[in-house]
């Protein structure tokens, strides 16, 4: 029996835990194995992730306690991006990474797409963003990488009649992309 690969949900669990859990449930209902990776730099999450912010920070050569009291968000986010990339590339090396899903506004989109850019071509990457319709940001968010952007239309501030269907579509989208994917592609320079 072939186990489904992980679909990683990059989530700031300090502010988006309820939404992250909703996505996890929807992905699991589609027969995939969802893994929430907490990339948040704020307070402790109320809903526990599968991979904690502490683990991500440590992988990025940082300390989540210091990050949480620091006012240097640029350094904090660089540490979390570095740590998440290391963890995801380790997962990929073990053939355990099927795809990536993230959601949020400008800050989460910048952080998540910075991580996604480090994952090889062919691994599905879906960013549900409230800023996807702003063309000025497109080059910064994905440049020449194979990141799919989905416009959220509404702010993701809890679960309600507007956010639930959008999050459900994003979960279905990444599941479909992973099902259709043959995995990472090695590009030849010849």
C-alpha positions as CSV (number, residue, x, y, z in Angstrom):
1,X,0.0,0.0,0.0
2,X,1.4,3.4,-1.0
3,X,1.0,6.1,1.6
4,X,0.0,9.5,0.3
5,X,2.7,12.1,0.5
6,X,2.4,15.0,2.8
7,X,0.6,18.2,1.8
8,X,2.3,20.9,4.0
9,X,0.2,23.8,5.2
10,X,2.4,26.8,5.9
11,X,0.5,28.6,8.6
12,X,1.0,31.3,11.2
13,X,-0.7,29.4,14.0
14,X,-0.5,32.3,16.4
15,X,-3.1,34.1,14.3
16,X,-4.6,31.6,11.8
17,X,-4.8,28.4,13.8
18,X,-8.6,27.8,13.4
19,X,-8.2,28.3,9.6
20,X,-5.2,26.0,9.5
21,X,-7.1,23.3,11.3
22,X,-10.0,23.7,8.8
23,X,-7.6,23.2,5.9
24,X,-6.0,20.2,7.5
25,X,-9.4,18.5,8.0
26,X,-10.4,19.2,4.4
27,X,-7.1,17.9,3.0
28,X,-7.4,14.7,5.2
29,X,-11.0,14.3,3.9
30,X,-9.6,14.2,0.4
31,X,-7.3,11.2,1.4
32,X,-4.1,13.1,1.8
33,X,-1.8,13.5,4.8
34,X,-1.8,17.2,5.9
35,X,1.1,18.5,7.9
36,X,0.8,22.0,9.5
37,X,4.1,23.8,9.7
38,X,3.9,26.8,12.0
39,X,5.8,29.8,10.6
40,X,4.3,32.2,13.1
41,X,6.6,34.5,15.1
42,X,4.0,35.7,17.6
43,X,2.5,34.0,20.7
44,X,2.1,30.3,21.4
45,X,-0.7,28.8,19.2
46,X,-4.0,27.7,20.7
47,X,-4.1,24.8,18.2
48,X,-1.0,22.7,18.1
49,X,0.7,22.3,14.7
50,X,2.4,19.2,13.5
51,X,5.7,21.0,13.2
52,X,6.1,23.8,15.8
53,X,7.5,27.3,15.3
54,X,10.2,26.3,17.8
55,X,11.3,23.4,15.5
56,X,11.2,25.7,12.4
57,X,13.2,28.4,14.2
58,X,15.8,25.9,15.4
59,X,16.2,24.5,11.9
60,X,16.8,28.1,10.8
61,X,19.5,28.5,13.5
62,X,17.3,30.6,15.7
63,X,15.4,30.5,19.0
64,X,11.7,31.1,19.0
65,X,11.7,32.6,22.5
66,X,14.1,35.3,21.3
67,X,12.2,35.8,18.1
68,X,9.0,36.3,19.9
69,X,10.4,39.2,22.0
70,X,12.5,40.7,19.2
71,X,11.3,43.8,17.3
72,X,13.4,42.8,14.3
73,X,10.8,41.1,12.2
74,X,13.0,41.0,9.1
75,X,15.6,38.8,10.9
76,X,12.9,36.8,12.6
77,X,11.2,36.0,9.3
78,X,14.5,35.2,7.6
79,X,15.1,32.7,10.3
80,X,11.7,31.1,9.9
81,X,12.0,31.0,6.1
82,X,15.5,29.4,6.4
83,X,14.2,26.9,8.9
84,X,11.0,26.0,7.0
85,X,13.1,25.5,3.8
86,X,15.5,23.2,5.5
87,X,12.6,21.1,6.9
88,X,10.8,20.9,3.6
89,X,13.9,20.0,1.6
90,X,14.6,17.3,4.1
91,X,11.0,16.0,3.6
92,X,11.5,16.2,-0.2
93,X,14.8,14.3,0.0
94,X,12.9,11.5,1.8
95,X,10.2,11.6,-0.9
96,X,7.7,12.7,1.6
97,X,6.6,16.1,0.2
98,X,3.7,16.1,-2.2
99,X,2.7,19.8,-2.2
100,X,2.5,23.1,-0.3
101,X,-0.4,25.3,0.6
102,X,-0.3,28.6,2.3
103,X,-2.8,31.4,2.9
104,X,-3.0,35.0,4.2
105,X,-2.4,38.6,3.5
106,X,0.7,40.5,2.3
107,X,3.0,39.4,5.1
108,X,2.1,35.7,5.1
109,X,2.1,35.7,1.3
110,X,5.6,37.2,1.2
111,X,6.9,34.7,3.8
112,X,5.2,31.6,2.3
113,X,6.2,32.4,-1.3
114,X,9.8,33.0,-0.2
115,X,9.7,29.4,1.2
116,X,7.9,28.0,-1.9
117,X,10.5,29.5,-4.2
118,X,13.1,27.2,-2.7
119,X,11.2,24.1,-3.5
120,X,11.9,22.5,-6.8
121,X,9.9,22.8,-10.0
122,X,7.1,20.2,-10.2
123,X,6.1,20.1,-6.5
124,X,2.7,21.8,-6.4
125,X,2.6,25.1,-4.6
126,X,-0.7,27.0,-4.0
127,X,-0.8,30.4,-2.3
128,X,-4.3,31.6,-1.3
129,X,-3.8,35.4,-0.9
130,X,-5.8,38.5,-0.3
131,X,-3.1,40.3,-2.4
132,X,-3.1,38.0,-5.4
133,X,-5.0,40.6,-7.5
134,X,-2.3,43.2,-7.1
135,X,0.0,42.9,-10.1
136,X,2.7,45.0,-8.6
137,X,3.4,42.2,-6.1
138,X,3.4,39.3,-8.6
139,X,7.1,39.4,-9.5
140,X,8.1,39.6,-5.8
141,X,5.8,36.7,-4.8
142,X,6.7,34.1,-7.4
143,X,9.0,35.5,-10.1
144,X,9.8,32.6,-12.4
145,X,8.8,29.9,-10.0
146,X,5.9,27.5,-10.4
147,X,3.7,28.9,-7.6
148,X,0.0,29.1,-8.3
149,X,-1.8,32.1,-6.8
150,X,-5.5,32.0,-5.8
151,X,-7.2,35.2,-5.0
152,X,-9.0,35.1,-1.7
153,X,-11.2,38.1,-2.2
154,X,-11.9,38.4,1.5
155,X,-9.6,38.8,4.5
156,X,-9.1,35.5,6.3
157,X,-10.1,36.5,9.8
158,X,-11.7,33.4,11.3
159,X,-14.1,30.9,9.8
160,X,-17.4,32.3,8.4
161,X,-19.7,32.0,5.5
162,X,-17.2,33.7,3.2
163,X,-13.9,32.2,4.3
164,X,-15.0,28.6,4.6
165,X,-15.8,28.0,0.9
166,X,-12.7,29.8,-0.2
167,X,-10.5,27.7,2.1
168,X,-12.4,24.6,1.0
169,X,-11.6,25.4,-2.7
170,X,-7.9,25.9,-1.8
171,X,-7.8,22.5,-0.1
172,X,-9.4,20.9,-3.1
173,X,-7.1,22.7,-5.4
174,X,-3.9,21.6,-3.8
175,X,-5.2,18.0,-3.5
176,X,-6.0,18.0,-7.2
177,X,-2.6,19.4,-8.0
178,X,-0.8,16.8,-5.9
179,X,-2.9,14.0,-7.4
180,X,-2.0,15.2,-11.0
181,X,1.7,15.8,-10.1
182,X,4.5,13.4,-11.0
183,X,6.8,15.2,-8.5
184,X,9.9,17.3,-8.7
185,X,11.4,17.9,-12.1
186,X,15.1,18.1,-12.6
187,X,15.8,20.7,-15.3
188,X,18.6,20.0,-17.6
189,X,21.0,22.8,-18.5
190,X,22.0,21.2,-21.8
